[in-house]
Amino acid sequence: MAHRSKYKQYWRKNLQYLSILLTIWFAVSYGFGILLVDQLDQIRLGGFGLGFWFAQQGSIYIFVLIIFVYVWLMNRLDRKFGFDEKEHGDR
């Protein structure tokens, strides 16, 4: 029964990470690229408005960064709960 509680805690934390990271991505891609585009276009970046940049490239860069952050967070979480590869010898 202790294992079941451990897995539930692990899964709950994983879902929390996913929720936070996907909310950030949504805010950047939808908020900055669509809703706030006119305000952000007042700022120039490489000859283009910042809102246009977020709509075309910024959300992609943020998504790739979020992937790396998620991997880092999950590796920490795996070690915390004892699910890391080193402990199980699955290399």
A tleap script that builds the chain and sets N, CA, C and O, in Angstrom:
source leaprc.protein.ff14SB
mol = sequence {
  NMET ALA HIE ARG SER LYS TYR LYS GLN TYR
  TRP ARG LYS ASN LEU GLN TYR LEU SER ILE
  LEU LEU THR ILE TRP PHE ALA VAL SER TYR
  GLY PHE GLY ILE LEU LEU VAL ASP GLN LEU
  ASP GLN ILE ARG LEU GLY GLY PHE GLY LEU
  GLY PHE TRP PHE ALA GLN GLN GLY SER ILE
  TYR ILE PHE VAL LEU ILE ILE PHE VAL TYR
  VAL TRP LEU MET ASN ARG LEU ASP ARG LYS
  PHE GLY PHE ASP GLU LYS GLU HIE GLY ASP
  CARG
}
set mol.1.N position { 0.818 -1.193 0.000 }
set mol.1.CA position { 0.000 0.000 0.000 }
set mol.1.C position { 0.864 1.260 0.000 }
set mol.1.O position { 0.461 2.288 -0.544 }
set mol.2.N position { 2.043 1.186 0.605 }
set mol.2.CA position { 2.944 2.334 0.636 }
set mol.2.C position { 3.420 2.679 -0.771 }
set mol.2.O position { 3.623 3.846 -1.104 }
set mol.3.N position { 3.595 1.634 -1.599 }
set mol.3.CA position { 4.026 1.873 -2.980 }
set mol.3.C position { 2.955 2.630 -3.755 }
set mol.3.O position { 3.267 3.518 -4.548 }
set mol.4.N position { 1.725 2.285 -3.529 }
set mol.4.CA position { 0.613 2.946 -4.236 }
set mol.4.C position { 0.570 4.444 -3.896 }
set mol.4.O position { 0.350 5.274 -4.778 }
set mol.5.N position { 0.774 4.777 -2.648 }
set mol.5.CA position { 0.804 6.172 -2.214 }
set mol.5.C position { 1.986 6.910 -2.847 }
set mol.5.O position { 1.874 8.067 -3.251 }
set mol.6.N position { 3.112 6.215 -2.921 }
set mol.6.CA position { 4.308 6.798 -3.531 }
set mol.6.C position { 4.063 7.092 -5.009 }
set mol.6.O position { 4.437 8.158 -5.498 }
set mol.7.N position { 3.444 6.167 -5.713 }
set mol.7.CA position { 3.154 6.366 -7.129 }
set mol.7.C position { 2.150 7.494 -7.338 }
set mol.7.O position { 2.269 8.262 -8.293 }
set mol.8.N position { 1.161 7.598 -6.449 }
set mol.8.CA position { 0.175 8.676 -6.555 }
set mol.8.C position { 0.833 10.038 -6.341 }
set mol.8.O position { 0.532 10.993 -7.057 }
set mol.9.N position { 1.721 10.129 -5.364 }
set mol.9.CA position { 2.441 11.379 -5.122 }
set mol.9.C position { 3.299 11.746 -6.330 }
set mol.9.O position { 3.343 12.902 -6.750 }
set mol.10.N position { 3.973 10.747 -6.874 }
set mol.10.CA position { 4.819 10.958 -8.048 }
set mol.10.C position { 3.982 11.465 -9.221 }
set mol.10.O position { 4.346 12.439 -9.880 }
set mol.11.N position { 2.872 10.803 -9.472 }
set mol.11.CA position { 2.023 11.170 -10.595 }
set mol.11.C position { 1.401 12.554 -10.388 }
set mol.11.O position { 1.293 13.332 -11.336 }
set mol.12.N position { 0.996 12.861 -9.159 }
set mol.12.CA position { 0.422 14.165 -8.850 }
set mol.12.C position { 1.438 15.279 -9.116 }
set mol.12.O position { 1.091 16.318 -9.678 }
set mol.13.N position { 2.677 15.061 -8.715 }
set mol.13.CA position { 3.727 16.063 -8.946 }
set mol.13.C position { 4.015 16.193 -10.434 }
set mol.13.O position { 4.242 17.299 -10.925 }
set mol.14.N position { 4.010 15.085 -11.154 }
set mol.14.CA position { 4.222 15.113 -12.590 }
set mol.14.C position { 3.131 15.943 -13.269 }
set mol.14.O position { 3.432 16.772 -14.128 }
set mol.15.N position { 1.881 15.728 -12.897 }
set mol.15.CA position { 0.780 16.496 -13.465 }
set mol.15.C position { 0.868 17.976 -13.098 }
set mol.15.O position { 0.483 18.842 -13.884 }
set mol.16.N position { 1.370 18.256 -11.915 }
set mol.16.CA position { 1.557 19.648 -11.513 }
set mol.16.C position { 2.602 20.317 -12.410 }
set mol.16.O position { 2.393 21.434 -12.882 }
set mol.17.N position { 3.717 19.639 -12.641 }
set mol.17.CA position { 4.739 20.176 -13.544 }
set mol.17.C position { 4.162 20.413 -14.938 }
set mol.17.O position { 4.366 21.470 -15.533 }
set mol.18.N position { 3.442 19.419 -15.447 }
set mol.18.CA position { 2.847 19.559 -16.780 }
set mol.18.C position { 1.889 20.743 -16.853 }
set mol.18.O position { 1.917 21.509 -17.815 }
set mol.19.N position { 1.058 20.890 -15.857 }
set mol.19.CA position { 0.086 21.984 -15.843 }
set mol.19.C position { 0.769 23.346 -15.857 }
set mol.19.O position { 0.377 24.238 -16.610 }
set mol.20.N position { 1.777 23.499 -15.031 }
set mol.20.CA position { 2.488 24.776 -14.960 }
set mol.20.C position { 3.201 25.078 -16.269 }
set mol.20.O position { 3.101 26.188 -16.793 }
set mol.21.N position { 3.922 24.092 -16.800 }
set mol.21.CA position { 4.696 24.324 -18.019 }
set mol.21.C position { 3.794 24.566 -19.228 }
set mol.21.O position { 4.100 25.419 -20.061 }
set mol.22.N position { 2.707 23.841 -19.332 }
set mol.22.CA position { 1.792 24.057 -20.457 }
set mol.22.C position { 1.043 25.377 -20.327 }
set mol.22.O position { 0.700 25.991 -21.337 }
set mol.23.N position { 0.786 25.821 -19.107 }
set mol.23.CA position { 0.180 27.137 -18.911 }
set mol.23.C position { 1.132 28.239 -19.364 }
set mol.23.O position { 0.709 29.212 -19.990 }
set mol.24.N position { 2.407 28.087 -19.050 }
set mol.24.CA position { 3.409 29.052 -19.519 }
set mol.24.C position { 3.447 29.073 -21.038 }
set mol.24.O position { 3.467 30.142 -21.647 }
set mol.25.N position { 3.456 27.896 -21.648 }
set mol.25.CA position { 3.497 27.834 -23.109 }
set mol.25.C position { 2.248 28.465 -23.721 }
set mol.25.O position { 2.339 29.191 -24.711 }
set mol.26.N position { 1.087 28.191 -23.136 }
set mol.26.CA position { -0.153 28.785 -23.629 }
set mol.26.C position { -0.110 30.307 -23.512 }
set mol.26.O position { -0.498 31.021 -24.437 }
set mol.27.N position { 0.364 30.795 -22.365 }
set mol.27.CA position { 0.431 32.242 -22.159 }
set mol.27.C position { 1.343 32.897 -23.186 }
set mol.27.O position { 1.030 33.968 -23.707 }
set mol.28.N position { 2.464 32.262 -23.475 }
set mol.28.CA position { 3.405 32.832 -24.440 }
set mol.28.C position { 2.853 32.737 -25.858 }
set mol.28.O position { 2.856 33.729 -26.587 }
set mol.29.N position { 2.381 31.565 -26.258 }
set mol.29.CA position { 1.954 31.396 -27.650 }
set mol.29.C position { 0.636 32.097 -27.942 }
set mol.29.O position { 0.520 32.781 -28.960 }
set mol.30.N position { -0.351 31.947 -27.085 }
set mol.30.CA position { -1.652 32.561 -27.333 }
set mol.30.C position { -1.691 34.010 -26.842 }
set mol.30.O position { -2.148 34.907 -27.550 }
set mol.31.N position { -1.207 34.216 -25.626 }
set mol.31.CA position { -1.255 35.558 -25.044 }
set mol.31.C position { -0.366 36.548 -25.766 }
set mol.31.O position { -0.827 37.606 -26.195 }
set mol.32.N position { 0.914 36.209 -25.903 }
set mol.32.CA position { 1.851 37.134 -26.531 }
set mol.32.C position { 1.712 37.149 -28.050 }
set mol.32.O position { 1.886 38.192 -28.680 }
set mol.33.N position { 1.402 36.004 -28.634 }
set mol.33.CA position { 1.342 35.911 -30.093 }
set mol.33.C position { 0.022 36.345 -30.694 }
set mol.33.O position { -0.030 36.653 -31.884 }
set mol.34.N position { -1.060 36.382 -29.904 }
set mol.34.CA position { -2.370 36.727 -30.451 }
set mol.34.C position { -3.018 37.891 -29.690 }
set mol.34.O position { -3.342 38.921 -30.281 }
set mol.35.N position { -3.201 37.719 -28.385 }
set mol.35.CA position { -3.943 38.723 -27.610 }
set mol.35.C position { -3.182 40.035 -27.438 }
set mol.35.O position { -3.769 41.110 -27.565 }
set mol.36.N position { -1.903 39.958 -27.156 }
set mol.36.CA position { -1.107 41.154 -26.879 }
set mol.36.C position { -0.221 41.568 -28.046 }
set mol.36.O position { 0.720 42.342 -27.871 }
set mol.37.N position { -0.517 41.058 -29.227 }
set mol.37.CA position { 0.365 41.296 -30.368 }
set mol.37.C position { 0.488 42.783 -30.702 }
set mol.37.O position { 1.585 43.244 -31.014 }
set mol.38.N position { -0.587 43.532 -30.647 }
set mol.38.CA position { -0.522 44.953 -31.001 }
set mol.38.C position { 0.339 45.742 -30.026 }
set mol.38.O position { 1.110 46.608 -30.439 }
set mol.39.N position { 0.216 45.453 -28.747 }
set mol.39.CA position { 1.030 46.139 -27.747 }
set mol.39.C position { 2.501 45.748 -27.875 }
set mol.39.O position { 3.390 46.595 -27.778 }
set mol.40.N position { 2.745 44.461 -28.092 }
set mol.40.CA position { 4.135 43.989 -28.196 }
set mol.40.C position { 4.793 44.419 -29.502 }
set mol.40.O position { 6.019 44.510 -29.570 }
set mol.41.N position { 4.011 44.681 -30.529 }
set mol.41.CA position { 4.583 45.118 -31.804 }
set mol.41.C position { 5.179 46.522 -31.720 }
set mol.41.O position { 5.878 46.945 -32.640 }
set mol.42.N position { 4.919 47.241 -30.649 }
set mol.42.CA position { 5.542 48.553 -30.448 }
set mol.42.C position { 7.041 48.402 -30.173 }
set mol.42.O position { 7.818 49.332 -30.391 }
set mol.43.N position { 7.430 47.229 -29.696 }
set mol.43.CA position { 8.838 46.918 -29.428 }
set mol.43.C position { 9.379 46.189 -30.646 }
set mol.43.O position { 8.778 45.224 -31.116 }
set mol.44.N position { 10.516 46.650 -31.157 }
set mol.44.CA position { 11.112 46.043 -32.349 }
set mol.44.C position { 12.202 45.053 -31.949 }
set mol.44.O position { 12.982 45.304 -31.030 }
set mol.45.N position { 12.243 43.928 -32.654 }
set mol.45.CA position { 13.259 42.904 -32.418 }
set mol.45.C position { 13.704 42.386 -33.778 }
set mol.45.O position { 12.950 41.697 -34.466 }
set mol.46.N position { 14.922 42.718 -34.160 }
set mol.46.CA position { 15.438 42.281 -35.456 }
set mol.46.C position { 14.645 42.835 -36.626 }
set mol.46.O position { 14.527 42.181 -37.662 }
set mol.47.N position { 14.104 44.030 -36.471 }
set mol.47.CA position { 13.349 44.655 -37.547 }
set mol.47.C position { 11.872 44.297 -37.564 }
set mol.47.O position { 11.119 44.837 -38.375 }
set mol.48.N position { 11.451 43.420 -36.708 }
set mol.48.CA position { 10.048 43.006 -36.648 }
set mol.48.C position { 9.479 43.347 -35.276 }
set mol.48.O position { 10.220 43.520 -34.309 }
set mol.49.N position { 8.160 43.441 -35.206 }
set mol.49.CA position { 7.506 43.671 -33.936 }
set mol.49.C position { 7.650 42.466 -33.032 }
set mol.49.O position { 7.678 41.329 -33.501 }
set mol.50.N position { 7.742 42.713 -31.738 }
set mol.50.CA position { 7.928 41.630 -30.778 }
set mol.50.C position { 6.734 40.679 -30.770 }
set mol.50.O position { 6.914 39.476 -30.581 }
set mol.51.N position { 5.526 41.189 -30.972 }
set mol.51.CA position { 4.340 40.328 -31.046 }
set mol.51.C position { 4.414 39.375 -32.225 }
set mol.51.O position { 4.074 38.198 -32.102 }
set mol.52.N position { 4.860 39.884 -33.375 }
set mol.52.CA position { 5.039 39.041 -34.556 }
set mol.52.C position { 6.104 37.976 -34.273 }
set mol.52.O position { 5.941 36.812 -34.639 }
set mol.53.N position { 7.189 38.386 -33.623 }
set mol.53.CA position { 8.257 37.439 -33.314 }
set mol.53.C position { 7.751 36.310 -32.415 }
set mol.53.O position { 8.057 35.141 -32.650 }
set mol.54.N position { 6.970 36.663 -31.376 }
set mol.54.CA position { 6.420 35.620 -30.499 }
set mol.54.C position { 5.487 34.696 -31.277 }
set mol.54.O position { 5.495 33.485 -31.060 }
set mol.55.N position { 4.693 35.250 -32.170 }
set mol.55.CA position { 3.756 34.429 -32.937 }
set mol.55.C position { 4.492 33.484 -33.883 }
set mol.55.O position { 4.057 32.351 -34.086 }
set mol.56.N position { 5.593 33.935 -34.460 }
set mol.56.CA position { 6.295 33.135 -35.459 }
set mol.56.C position { 7.390 32.241 -34.876 }
set mol.56.O position { 7.532 31.090 -35.290 }
set mol.57.N position { 8.158 32.754 -33.926 }
set mol.57.CA position { 9.305 32.001 -33.436 }
set mol.57.C position { 9.343 31.841 -31.922 }
set mol.57.O position { 9.766 30.802 -31.415 }
set mol.58.N position { 8.913 32.842 -31.220 }
set mol.58.CA position { 9.040 32.846 -29.765 }
set mol.58.C position { 8.366 31.678 -29.096 }
set mol.58.O position { 8.930 31.076 -28.182 }
set mol.59.N position { 7.160 31.343 -29.536 }
set mol.59.CA position { 6.449 30.235 -28.891 }
set mol.59.C position { 7.147 28.905 -29.157 }
set mol.59.O position { 7.095 28.003 -28.321 }
set mol.60.N position { 7.791 28.777 -30.296 }
set mol.60.CA position { 8.539 27.552 -30.595 }
set mol.60.C position { 9.770 27.457 -29.698 }
set mol.60.O position { 10.056 26.395 -29.145 }
set mol.61.N position { 10.499 28.566 -29.553 }
set mol.61.CA position { 11.670 28.577 -28.668 }
set mol.61.C position { 11.275 28.277 -27.231 }
set mol.61.O position { 11.948 27.515 -26.537 }
set mol.62.N position { 10.186 28.878 -26.793 }
set mol.62.CA position { 9.711 28.636 -25.431 }
set mol.62.C position { 9.328 27.168 -25.263 }
set mol.62.O position { 9.621 26.573 -24.226 }
set mol.63.N position { 8.674 26.569 -26.273 }
set mol.63.CA position { 8.294 25.163 -26.186 }
set mol.63.C position { 9.518 24.265 -26.070 }
set mol.63.O position { 9.526 23.336 -25.262 }
set mol.64.N position { 10.543 24.524 -26.859 }
set mol.64.CA position { 11.778 23.723 -26.777 }
set mol.64.C position { 12.427 23.901 -25.408 }
set mol.64.O position { 12.903 22.930 -24.819 }
set mol.65.N position { 12.452 25.125 -24.899 }
set mol.65.CA position { 12.991 25.369 -23.569 }
set mol.65.C position { 12.183 24.619 -22.506 }
set mol.65.O position { 12.753 24.066 -21.566 }
set mol.66.N position { 10.875 24.603 -22.657 }
set mol.66.CA position { 10.007 23.889 -21.720 }
set mol.66.C position { 10.299 22.390 -21.741 }
set mol.66.O position { 10.236 21.738 -20.699 }
set mol.67.N position { 10.613 21.842 -22.898 }
set mol.67.CA position { 10.973 20.416 -22.979 }
set mol.67.C position { 12.205 20.132 -22.126 }
set mol.67.O position { 12.232 19.159 -21.373 }
set mol.68.N position { 13.227 20.983 -22.244 }
set mol.68.CA position { 14.439 20.787 -21.456 }
set mol.68.C position { 14.170 20.962 -19.964 }
set mol.68.O position { 14.699 20.210 -19.146 }
set mol.69.N position { 13.356 21.944 -19.609 }
set mol.69.CA position { 13.000 22.152 -18.201 }
set mol.69.C position { 12.230 20.940 -17.674 }
set mol.69.O position { 12.476 20.492 -16.554 }
set mol.70.N position { 11.305 20.412 -18.468 }
set mol.70.CA position { 10.526 19.241 -18.044 }
set mol.70.C position { 11.434 18.029 -17.822 }
set mol.70.O position { 11.273 17.307 -16.838 }
set mol.71.N position { 12.368 17.809 -18.712 }
set mol.71.CA position { 13.307 16.686 -18.546 }
set mol.71.C position { 14.109 16.858 -17.259 }
set mol.71.O position { 14.293 15.904 -16.504 }
set mol.72.N position { 14.581 18.066 -17.017 }
set mol.72.CA position { 15.357 18.341 -15.806 }
set mol.72.C position { 14.507 18.106 -14.560 }
set mol.72.O position { 14.956 17.466 -13.609 }
set mol.73.N position { 13.281 18.625 -14.567 }
set mol.73.CA position { 12.381 18.447 -13.427 }
set mol.73.C position { 12.055 16.972 -13.194 }
set mol.73.O position { 12.032 16.512 -12.052 }
set mol.74.N position { 11.805 16.241 -14.262 }
set mol.74.CA position { 11.448 14.831 -14.114 }
set mol.74.C position { 12.634 13.999 -13.643 }
set mol.74.O position { 12.453 13.049 -12.881 }
set mol.75.N position { 13.831 14.333 -14.076 }
set mol.75.CA position { 15.011 13.624 -13.564 }
set mol.75.C position { 15.161 13.841 -12.062 }
set mol.75.O position { 15.483 12.908 -11.326 }
set mol.76.N position { 14.927 15.076 -11.606 }
set mol.76.CA position { 14.957 15.358 -10.168 }
set mol.76.C position { 13.864 14.581 -9.443 }
set mol.76.O position { 14.103 14.006 -8.381 }
set mol.77.N position { 12.667 14.565 -10.018 }
set mol.77.CA position { 11.543 13.856 -9.399 }
set mol.77.C position { 11.812 12.350 -9.350 }
set mol.77.O position { 11.508 11.695 -8.353 }
set mol.78.N position { 12.379 11.805 -10.421 }
set mol.78.CA position { 12.721 10.378 -10.437 }
set mol.78.C position { 13.703 10.029 -9.326 }
set mol.78.O position { 13.541 9.023 -8.634 }
set mol.79.N position { 14.723 10.870 -9.163 }
set mol.79.CA position { 15.697 10.621 -8.093 }
set mol.79.C position { 15.041 10.730 -6.720 }
set mol.79.O position { 15.326 9.932 -5.827 }
set mol.80.N position { 14.169 11.711 -6.554 }
set mol.80.CA position { 13.504 11.916 -5.261 }
set mol.80.C position { 12.666 10.706 -4.861 }
set mol.80.O position { 12.650 10.322 -3.691 }
set mol.81.N position { 11.968 10.104 -5.825 }
set mol.81.CA position { 11.094 8.972 -5.525 }
set mol.81.C position { 11.761 7.619 -5.759 }
set mol.81.O position { 11.137 6.574 -5.572 }
set mol.82.N position { 13.033 7.640 -6.170 }
set mol.82.CA position { 13.760 6.393 -6.357 }
set mol.82.C position { 13.428 5.670 -7.647 }
set mol.82.O position { 13.555 4.448 -7.720 }
set mol.83.N position { 13.004 6.408 -8.670 }
set mol.83.CA position { 12.666 5.801 -9.952 }
set mol.83.C position { 13.727 6.061 -11.023 }
set mol.83.O position { 13.501 5.781 -12.200 }
set mol.84.N position { 14.867 6.587 -10.624 }
set mol.84.CA position { 15.882 6.907 -11.620 }
set mol.84.C position { 16.536 5.645 -12.162 }
set mol.84.O position { 16.515 4.593 -11.523 }
set mol.85.N position { 17.120 5.769 -13.354 }
set mol.85.CA position { 17.693 4.620 -14.057 }
set mol.85.C position { 18.897 4.032 -13.332 }
set mol.85.O position { 19.106 2.820 -13.361 }
set mol.86.N position { 19.682 4.871 -12.688 }
set mol.86.CA position { 20.888 4.390 -12.019 }
set mol.86.C position { 20.552 3.399 -10.911 }
set mol.86.O position { 21.253 2.406 -10.717 }
set mol.87.N position { 19.477 3.680 -10.191 }
set mol.87.CA position { 19.101 2.814 -9.090 }
set mol.87.C position { 18.604 1.458 -9.574 }
set mol.87.O position { 18.811 0.444 -8.909 }
set mol.88.N position { 17.959 1.441 -10.714 }
set mol.88.CA position { 17.388 0.190 -11.218 }
set mol.88.C position { 18.314 -0.522 -12.203 }
set mol.88.O position { 18.050 -1.664 -12.579 }
set mol.89.N position { 19.394 0.134 -12.624 }
set mol.89.CA position { 20.328 -0.501 -13.529 }
set mol.89.C position { 19.761 -0.764 -14.908 }
set mol.89.O position { 20.127 -1.750 -15.547 }
set mol.90.N position { 18.866 0.105 -15.383 }
set mol.90.CA position { 18.218 -0.086 -16.692 }
set mol.90.C position { 18.986 0.585 -17.825 }
set mol.90.O position { 18.397 0.876 -18.866 }
set mol.91.N position { 20.218 0.826 -17.663 }
set mol.91.CA position { 20.973 1.536 -18.699 }
set mol.91.C position { 21.332 0.675 -19.827 }
set mol.91.O position { 21.968 1.134 -20.775 }
savepdb mol mol.pdb
quit
